[in-house]
Amino acid sequence: MEDDSKLSYFFLGLGLGVAAGVLFAPKSGVETREYLRSRAEEGTDYVKRRAEDLRDSAADAIDRSKDTIRRHKDNLSAAVDAGKQAYREAVKTPQAE
């Protein structure tokens, strides 16, 4: 019941907004439609630019992450190789007791 009330108030507000917009529109219908169309195109262009910017930012972040992972992998490989070499040297030399 409460959801129905909220929905009816929403539609009432929507209707009042449309009515007020039509009554107080400073331009003719053709001019208003053209204005709305141009604003919608501007919004579309803005969204496309933002999507491209986000795509570029994501690609940069991925590249930086790959570089970081590669460096950590190289460091880990060097540490493992150093550990292996140290083990070989420890096993090779006899321990004096």
C-alpha angles and dihedrals in degrees: 000000000000092000091052090054092051091048093050091050089050092053091044090054091045091052093047091049093051091047092049091047092052094045096047100035108135094208138050121269094260092049092046092050091049090049092050091046092052092047090050090051090050089051091049091050091049092051091048091051092048091048091052091048091050091047090052092047091050091049090051091049091050091050092050090048092051090051091050092049091048091052092048090048091051091048091049092048090050091050092049091048090049090049092050091049092049090050092050091050092047092050093043098054116068116238114240112224 
